Amino acid sequence: DIDAKEVSYRSDAQALRIFMNHDTRNIQISNLHKDNACTDGKNVLWFYPIDDPNGAFDLNDFVCSRLSVATQVSGADCLNLYRVKNVQQMSMIFDRFVWDNTVIHAVIGGHGSNDQSGVLSLGAGDDDDVAQDKQTKKMLGQLRTALTSGATIFLDSCYSARNGLAKFVSQQIPDAWVMGGIVSLDGSIDMLPGKNGPARILSDFPSADDDVPEFKDGTQAIKVFRHGKDMGLASGFGAPAKDPNP
């Protein structure tokens, strides 16, 4: 089960330290001017792994920018970022803390595999992974129920558009716009207003990847999926095709 307790703070500086602390398991930011913002309003839902030895999922400036865009630009009333250790814990969070038809954007982050088994690692064991399996299907069914019409999903994970996982998620949640990386992503991922369908779009321009020799340095690395189909690069939906700041 999951125990919940509030962490108090007395200053902006202390709040920032709590926010940036990797051991903080849940961060909630809500609109104080809206009653029941997290139960009745538009929500952004963010999952990052507890197991993160190389700090790939630290809350850097780009993540903070995406948090801001996902809330302010999208008109969200509530954002919840959870650090989780396995898919079962994600399902528990859906059961207890997420309401139907409230989530406009969801992020699932974890270390990706460059193979056709298509996993997104949350913990130390294989059973913890977001994968093409029964327990992930259950969790994605819960996510589908939570999403609003036209919602977006970002698999913040290397190779998820290449290893079959983004396609799998899109097959389970066909009406959502699902995005993932075709190569090893970096820490400079941006979120922008979307065009031609999705309300928001992700964008990244990582370095060349030895495992994907056809990928060129400084070009768009995010692909979009819908109804289980590869819809092409994010540059077709409002993101630049090449790094505007090389």
Order of alpha helices (4+ residues) and beta strands (2+ residues): alpha-beta-alpha-beta-alpha-beta-alpha-beta-beta-beta-alpha-beta-alpha-beta-beta-beta-beta-beta
